[in-house]
Amino acid sequence: MPIDKKTHILLSRSEVLDRYGIGNTTLYRWLSDGRFVEPIRFGPRCIRWKLQDLEAWEQQRQDAAE
């Protein structure tokens, strides 16, 4: 069975901010409002988002806009 490399790609907070053109305040507001993908927490100062989860979230937003 082939492995989808996207399932293993993790993005840092700064990469997520750059991807969506938002700042820290917006990111944490979206998280607290439940409007954004929950990150994986590796420790108190290390969080990452799965690229696959972000792409699914983007697709949901696009589908809702249509």
N, CA, C and O atoms as a DFTB+ gen file, in Angstrom:
264 C
 N C O
     1  1       0.846      -1.177       0.000
     2  2       0.000       0.000       0.000
     3  2       0.896       1.245       0.000
     4  3       1.754       1.373       0.873
     5  1       0.718       2.165      -0.957
     6  2       1.548       3.359      -0.997
     7  2       1.248       4.280       0.182
     8  3       0.109       4.372       0.641
     9  1       2.273       4.949       0.659
    10  2       2.125       5.883       1.775
    11  2       1.952       7.289       1.222
    12  3       2.726       7.739       0.377
    13  1       0.922       7.977       1.711
    14  2       0.688       9.359       1.313
    15  2       1.596      10.247       2.158
    16  3       1.413      10.350       3.371
    17  1       2.563      10.880       1.525
    18  2       3.532      11.690       2.260
    19  2       2.879      12.883       2.965
    20  3       3.421      13.382       3.951
    21  1       1.728      13.345       2.475
    22  2       1.052      14.469       3.109
    23  2       0.610      14.162       4.531
    24  3       0.474      15.072       5.349
    25  1       0.385      12.893       4.832
    26  2      -0.052      12.540       6.180
    27  2       1.058      12.757       7.189
    28  3       0.800      12.801       8.392
    29  1       2.286      12.892       6.720
    30  2       3.428      13.049       7.614
    31  2       3.986      14.468       7.641
    32  3       4.930      14.740       8.383
    33  1       3.426      15.367       6.854
    34  2       3.934      16.739       6.826
    35  2       3.264      17.530       7.934
    36  3       2.038      17.582       8.027
    37  1       4.087      18.147       8.774
    38  2       3.596      18.966       9.873
    39  2       4.061      20.398       9.664
    40  3       5.213      20.640       9.304
    41  1       3.161      21.345       9.893
    42  2       3.487      22.757       9.739
    43  2       3.570      23.430      11.100
    44  3       2.777      23.144      11.996
    45  1       4.526      24.313      11.243
    46  2       4.692      25.079      12.480
    47  2       3.696      26.238      12.504
    48  3       3.025      26.521      11.511
    49  1       3.615      26.887      13.636
    50  2       2.721      28.032      13.775
    51  2       3.068      29.106      12.751
    52  3       2.175      29.662      12.112
    53  1       4.347      29.402      12.589
    54  2       4.730      30.447      11.637
    55  2       4.391      30.056      10.200
    56  3       4.032      30.917       9.395
    57  1       4.500      28.779       9.871
    58  2       4.130      28.323       8.526
    59  2       2.622      28.440       8.304
    60  3       2.176      28.788       7.211
    61  1       1.844      28.150       9.338
    62  2       0.386      28.297       9.236
    63  2       0.024      29.769       9.077
    64  3      -0.830      30.113       8.259
    65  1       0.666      30.639       9.851
    66  2       0.400      32.080       9.735
    67  2       0.701      32.565       8.320
    68  3      -0.080      33.321       7.743
    69  1       1.821      32.138       7.766
    70  2       2.197      32.529       6.398
    71  2       1.231      31.954       5.368
    72  3       0.877      32.632       4.404
    73  1       0.808      30.722       5.564
    74  2      -0.083      30.057       4.605
    75  2      -1.402      30.808       4.458
    76  3      -1.946      30.902       3.358
    77  1      -1.917      31.341       5.562
    78  2      -3.220      32.006       5.527
    79  2      -3.131      33.525       5.617
    80  3      -4.156      34.205       5.568
    81  1      -1.943      34.058       5.745
    82  2      -1.781      35.507       5.792
    83  2      -2.450      36.136       7.000
    84  3      -3.040      37.213       6.906
    85  1      -2.355      35.456       8.139
    86  2      -2.982      35.939       9.367
    87  2      -1.919      36.133      10.439
    88  3      -0.772      35.717      10.273
    89  1      -2.309      36.764      11.531
    90  2      -1.411      36.968      12.654
    91  2      -1.752      36.041      13.808
    92  3      -2.728      35.293      13.764
    93  1      -0.919      36.110      14.845
    94  2      -1.117      35.272      16.031
    95  2      -2.498      35.451      16.650
    96  3      -3.154      34.474      17.014
    97  1      -2.933      36.695      16.767
    98  2      -4.215      36.972      17.412
    99  2      -5.357      36.294      16.670
   100  3      -6.228      35.687      17.292
   101  1      -5.358      36.393      15.354
   102  2      -6.409      35.760      14.557
   103  2      -6.360      34.245      14.703
   104  3      -7.398      33.606      14.877
   105  1      -5.175      33.669      14.633
   106  2      -5.040      32.224      14.761
   107  2      -5.618      31.742      16.096
   108  3      -6.411      30.802      16.128
   109  1      -5.225      32.378      17.174
   110  2      -5.691      31.919      18.488
   111  2      -7.166      32.229      18.716
   112  3      -7.837      31.523      19.469
   113  1      -7.674      33.274      18.075
   114  2      -9.119      33.540      18.150
   115  2      -9.883      32.443      17.420
   116  3     -10.885      31.942      17.929
   117  1      -9.418      32.065      16.226
   118  2     -10.064      30.983      15.476
   119  2     -10.031      29.688      16.284
   120  3     -11.020      28.956      16.322
   121  1      -8.905      29.404      16.927
   122  2      -8.800      28.191      17.735
   123  2      -9.760      28.227      18.922
   124  3     -10.434      27.234      19.199
   125  1      -9.830      29.348      19.619
   126  2     -10.709      29.434      20.791
   127  2     -12.180      29.405      20.398
   128  3     -13.022      28.957      21.177
   129  1     -12.498      29.883      19.189
   130  2     -13.879      29.858      18.692
   131  2     -14.249      28.509      18.069
   132  3     -15.407      28.286      17.715
   133  1     -13.271      27.611      17.934
   134  2     -13.527      26.317      17.312
   135  2     -13.672      26.389      15.804
   136  3     -14.270      25.502      15.195
   137  1     -13.127      27.441      15.191
   138  2     -13.260      27.633      13.744
   139  2     -12.039      27.165      12.962
   140  3     -11.973      27.353      11.747
   141  1     -11.070      26.558      13.647
   142  2      -9.851      26.169      12.967
   143  2      -9.428      24.784      13.438
   144  3      -9.858      24.307      14.488
   145  1      -8.589      24.159      12.652
   146  2      -8.080      22.820      12.933
   147  2      -7.277      22.845      14.238
   148  3      -6.428      23.713      14.438
   149  1      -7.554      21.887      15.114
   150  2      -6.787      21.775      16.350
   151  2      -5.382      21.267      16.042
   152  3      -5.211      20.343      15.246
   153  1      -4.387      21.867      16.668
   154  2      -3.013      21.423      16.430
   155  2      -2.680      20.184      17.254
   156  3      -3.420      19.788      18.155
   157  1      -1.553      19.594      16.917
   158  2      -0.976      18.520      17.713
   159  2       0.008      19.190      18.662
   160  3       0.861      19.967      18.233
   161  1      -0.107      18.894      19.927
   162  2       0.778      19.507      20.922
   163  2       1.858      18.505      21.321
   164  3       1.568      17.438      21.862
   165  1       3.100      18.869      21.045
   166  2       4.236      18.021      21.384
   167  2       4.841      18.416      22.721
   168  3       5.651      17.678      23.282
   169  1       4.461      19.550      23.220
   170  2       4.966      20.065      24.488
   171  2       4.378      21.434      24.722
   172  3       3.585      21.916      23.913
   173  1       4.754      22.069      25.814
   174  2       4.158      23.367      26.129
   175  2       4.483      24.471      25.112
   176  3       3.741      25.445      24.985
   177  1       5.588      24.307      24.400
   178  2       5.985      25.342      23.444
   179  2       6.130      24.821      22.023
   180  3       6.730      25.487      21.180
   181  1       5.597      23.653      21.749
   182  2       5.747      23.057      20.416
   183  2       4.404      22.514      19.944
   184  3       3.898      21.518      20.461
   185  1       3.838      23.196      18.947
   186  2       2.601      22.723      18.335
   187  2       2.793      22.665      16.830
   188  3       3.547      23.449      16.253
   189  1       2.103      21.731      16.209
   190  2       2.170      21.561      14.756
   191  2       0.788      21.201      14.233
   192  3      -0.046      20.652      14.954
   193  1       0.565      21.523      12.963
   194  2      -0.677      21.162      12.282
   195  2      -0.345      20.198      11.160
   196  3       0.659      20.365      10.467
   197  1      -1.187      19.189      10.982
   198  2      -1.020      18.266       9.871
   199  2      -1.459      18.973       8.597
   200  3      -2.545      19.552       8.550
   201  1      -0.629      18.931       7.572
   202  2      -0.966      19.522       6.282
   203  2      -2.260      18.926       5.753
   204  3      -3.097      19.646       5.208
   205  1      -2.433      17.629       5.907
   206  2      -3.630      16.949       5.427
   207  2      -4.888      17.521       6.100
   208  3      -5.910      17.699       5.436
   209  1      -4.826      17.806       7.390
   210  2      -5.968      18.380       8.110
   211  2      -6.266      19.798       7.626
   212  3      -7.425      20.186       7.485
   213  1      -5.208      20.562       7.375
   214  2      -5.399      21.930       6.888
   215  2      -6.038      21.931       5.502
   216  3      -6.925      22.738       5.225
   217  1      -5.590      21.031       4.637
   218  2      -6.168      20.954       3.291
   219  2      -7.634      20.531       3.347
   220  3      -8.445      21.014       2.557
   221  1      -7.980      19.640       4.263
   222  2      -9.384      19.230       4.424
   223  2     -10.219      20.405       4.918
   224  3     -11.344      20.593       4.454
   225  1      -9.693      21.201       5.850
   226  2     -10.374      22.383       6.367
   227  2     -10.596      23.401       5.236
   228  3     -11.665      24.003       5.133
   229  1      -9.574      23.583       4.393
   230  2      -9.684      24.502       3.258
   231  2     -10.785      24.035       2.307
   232  3     -11.575      24.842       1.817
   233  1     -10.832      22.727       2.051
   234  2     -11.852      22.191       1.150
   235  2     -13.255      22.379       1.724
   236  3     -14.184      22.703       0.984
   237  1     -13.419      22.183       3.024
   238  2     -14.715      22.397       3.672
   239  2     -15.166      23.851       3.522
   240  3     -16.333      24.126       3.242
   241  1     -14.232      24.763       3.709
   242  2     -14.573      26.194       3.562
   243  2     -14.950      26.513       2.117
   244  3     -15.881      27.278       1.865
   245  1     -14.227      25.925       1.183
   246  2     -14.520      26.174      -0.233
   247  2     -15.894      25.593      -0.589
   248  3     -16.680      26.240      -1.282
   249  1     -16.180      24.389      -0.120
   250  2     -17.480      23.767      -0.398
   251  2     -18.630      24.573       0.207
   252  3     -19.692      24.697      -0.402
   253  1     -18.419      25.115       1.398
   254  2     -19.461      25.910       2.065
   255  2     -19.718      27.232       1.329
   256  3     -20.823      27.772       1.378
   257  1     -18.693      27.742       0.653
   258  2     -18.825      29.009      -0.056
   259  2     -19.559      28.841      -1.389
   260  3     -20.048      29.821      -1.952
   261  1     -19.637      27.642      -1.884
   262  2     -20.256      27.399      -3.199
   263  2     -21.750      27.277      -3.102
   264  3     -22.419      27.072      -4.114
